[in-house]
Amino acid sequence: RLQKLKEMFVSKFGSAPKFYARAPGRVNLIGEHIDYCGYAVLPMAIEQDILIAVEPVQTQVVQLANTNSSYLDFSTSVNNIQINKTKPQWHNYFLCGLKGIQEHFGLNNPTGMNCLLDGTIPPSSGLSSSSALVCCAGLVTLRANGKTLSKVELAEICTKSERYIGTEGGGMDQSISFLAEEGTAKLIEFSPLRATDVRLPSGATFVIANSCVEMNKAATSHYNIRVMECRLATKLLSKSKGLEWRKMLRLHEVQTKLGVSLEEMLTIVEEVLHPEPYSTEEICKCLGISLEELRSQILSQNMQDVSTFKLYQRAKHVYGEAARVLEFQKICSEAPANALQLLGELMKQSHISCREMYECSCPELDRLVDICLQFGAIGSRLTGAGWGGCTVSMVPTDKLNTFLKNVKKAYYQTDGQRLAVENNSLFATKPGRGALVFVEA
């Protein structure tokens, strides 16, 4: 692959690349939609990745090309980075990483670059192809400008810079992309960012299956509405408990300030919030503020037209899912005889909560989860933002081949469109290594 990339680079730019950067995609085993609420998540890097061949140049221009001809070439001056939020195209994610590093170091005359990108992560599939691209671009810019940062600093910069595209992400994708290590999943905690090894039990393999429904979270509002609903739930819960609600942004902060367990938070949600959707008027009444203040101080620019929010369901999902992450880690470290069954149960509960409380599933994902469970998965759930993308299933290793064959037949071979992409859509994966730069010897 590297040789092929190098040959394409030479024919495109007329000279050889000086170095390469690689950033992996990820699968989140458990802990969906809770990183931006301040809670720990449990992902692992996958073998699929973004690989960029790079040659720093004297001109202050970045030229981007892609080995996939359906992604058009792009070039821009490094001193005038414009990121288009309305129509997120592939090069905008590269520009996010570039801009993040430039701003961090205050680079006045950043180095120009010729870059050729090759990606093996299926796009818009919930395996974090966009964040891998942001991270890879950040790494490329760092190296080309002769700067150094720790992996943690890089992850934090790339998390912030991906928001240039308009997605209010929480940091899981960038963190695992940099902090992953081969052979182990990671418990990733935030504020401060840290990663702890989680040894997965032997006897099971994780399998990713793509529903073939594409979901680009920067191109739809589902994702950002959920972020806002969690923020509003934080404000209402804080106000009801006499906390300084104006300063509170994340559901995790409410738990920390009250000093209670996740189970107790679930009870508080039951007491304070109602299952019916909240109108903007009702939210204003609960907080004792005007509609004008709600719009200017709390709702983000792209949320001004949303008139109802589900707060009870979102808070229930977040506190429940945060508890499942800790339970998953505990089972992995204690490794009881029935560990696989217990982990499988947590994965199933997570999917039900994503489907019913967070409403981020879709009919195809639900069907895929059912098929995976029917053919022998011990646990299965959607992974990534949802509304399309992939499922992750835990399958007994000795049943892997039969499982893959049956799922192919039941989900992919019944549909011409899915059949065309089945080889890249269903695969077993092991915890892979994190982002790195390598130079040709």
Summary of the structure (lengths in Angstrom):
residues: 441
radius of gyration: 22.0
end to end distance: 16.6
largest distance: 66.9
contacts: 1576
relative contact order: 0.16
helix: 47%
strand: 20%
